[in-house]
Structure formats: C-alpha cells, structure tokens
Amino acid sequence: MRLRGEDRLSFVLVFLIRNNDGFTTDMMMHLKRNFKFYCFLITSIAMINFALISNEVTKKRWDSPNYKDGAFHNLDGSKTMAEGASLLGIVYDYLISRQFVREPSGPIPTIKTNLKNLPKDKDLYVWFGHSSFLLQLNGQTILIDPAFSGYASPVSFSNLAYPGTDVYAVDDFPDIDYLLITHDHYDHLDLKTISKLKDKIRNVVVPLGIGDYFRELGFTESVISEKDWFDEVILANDDKLILTPTKHSSGRSIFQNQTLWTSYVILSEKLKIYISGDGGYGPHFSEYGKKYGPFTIAILENGQYRKIWKNVHSFPEEVIQTAKDLQTQYLIPVHSSKFTMALHEWDEPLKRIHSLGIHQNINVVTPMIGEALDLSHPETQCPKWWEKVK
Ligand SMILES: [Zn+2]
C-alpha cells in the first residue's frame, strides 16, 4: 500500500535520530524543553505534506446540494472558527496554553468486557473513550468511529491517548455488521484501526467523500454505502439508519470540507437513538426531536469545547438543551476522557454534564470505558468514576 504523508515523515525522523552521532545532550535537552513546539511544527509540516501527496478526496466534485463552490457547507453557513479567532491566538494556545491543561495523572479506570460473547438478544452500548463506541441493536453489531491506535493526529507522537484507555484492541472485537463513521477528523476516522479491523467489517456507512479512504484501504465497493444528508439505509434487521446534518467541518490537511460530516438517527425495533458525531448547537436538534423523536437514547458530544469553536462543538449547557430538544429519555455524553483537544481540564465535561443533568432533570448516563450498558434500562446512577482518577 502507498505510504501516506505522515508515515513518510515518521520514517525520516526515525532515520535522522538513529543516524545522527552528533546528537549531544544539550540538543536533547533543547528538544525536551521545546517538545510541544516541535510537535506543532512537525504536525503542521506533516499535514501540508499529507495534503500535497495524498489527497484524492480533494479532487472529487459532488453532485449534492450540500457541495457548493468546491466544498461542503453547514446548512446555516456557519464556519469552523467563530468571529474574532486569530491564527496567532490559535498558535499561542497550542504552544503555551495547552501546557497548563490538566490531564489525568493516573490511568483512566476501565472494565474489560468480552465483546465476542455479548448476549445477542440484548440492546447494548459499550464505550471505548472519546467518540468510539459499539452498539448491539436488534441483533446487529454496530461500531462507531473506532480509534484505537493511541493517538489522534497525523503523527504518532502527538495528541496521545490517556493512560489506561488502550484496554481494547482490534483483536477483542467480534465481526462488525455495520461500521459507521461520522467524519474524517483524526479522532473519529483512525485509518490504522480501520485497516486492522478490515476483515471483520461486513458493511460500511459513511457520509459523502469518506468512501475513498476505504477504497484506498482495499474495501470492496459492495460493502460501502456513501450517503448524503437525509439519505436512509435499511439495515439487515430492518432497522432504519438516517444521516442527519450536523454543524461541523471535515479535513485532515490544509484542504478543508472536501468530505461530508454527519450525525445518525437509528430507528430500531425497540429504541430510537441519536448519535451526534461532532457538532455545534442549533435549531436542527428540535427539528429532529419532532421529526424522528422522542428519542430513547441520545449519544452526544460533550467535550473539546471552546469559544472559538462554538459553531462546531457544543458546551455542556448546550448538550443538555440538545437532549431536551431531541426529547430523549437518556443522554450518554461522549467526546471526552481520551484525548486533549481543547483547553479545559480533562474531567470538566463530565463534572459539568453530571451536575447539569441533576439540576435540570435530564437522565445523564456515564458508564466507564468498556462497561456493557443495557439500553433497555440504562443505569442513571452511574458512579462518578472520574473522581477516582488521580
Ligand atoms: Zn471533529
């Protein structure tokens, strides 16, 4: 298989380090002190390199009402960066502010469930940290945004997963009836994981443009369903899957919004489930509540929020409002506890959503990584496991 840009760059770095006899202690100290700066620099170079040599997705033109002037757009026209965001501020935050963000100092607690032995007659949810989770629904196994390679970036030494979150590996998984991807950001589309899972995946459902990643990995055309917003897929158990617009963006390089981003509605025999993917708050949630709801379960992004990203990520207060708009019985928050992407402390999203849920009478369900949650009666009194992390 052809090497991607980030792989080439990693090889060059390893070669240079292994072959440079003049790599003195002083230089090592300098590198250590400025590690985050070099991570930023190398990540930027890798992204440009990646964009220039491996960007088939940028060459396509889509016959879709959502694709205009060479890119996909949010329905309300909102941009990734809110007004007032500056490039200098972003660089400063990445190099300086991020160093002061509190990450877990001990391993994240987990439960190791035998995924190959889940009772097929039960509707279940198993979370793997951040936005990776498995649903067993009406007899079908559905995997969403699996990311198990230990980092969410173009290079393997940047944006590392927290200790303890690597308890599940590809070998632990049963055959997957449907793999769903919400969008192509590194923390949601992990090509190394997908490549290793390939032989276990029977069907893939992705928004427009993402199919190319799978074709490049050698998936056959017959297993790929590449869909636009509001397209529907009828699953083998007759459950209905609908791609619904979300307010976000896409891109793994300097070329942005060349693939579509989505949320998913699953209308199953016994349950109605909403999977947000990433997305900012908006009136679309109450529309989905009226059109497809009331929902039983809403799995909503809650974490990695910042004021400059308010168009494309939701704050915990907005996540609670989203749950109300969707008229959901239970809210399961995701998008936290594995990677640091924003400037809040690692456990802040969980603390805030838990407290808001109590005060606003929303059933917030916070299972541990790996815990099999029975969706027919989710435990709303989950222990606050994050308080036990040192
Ligand atoms: Zn994203």
Residues whose N, C-alpha, C, O or C-beta is under 5 A from the ligand:
A	BS01	ZN	H185 D278
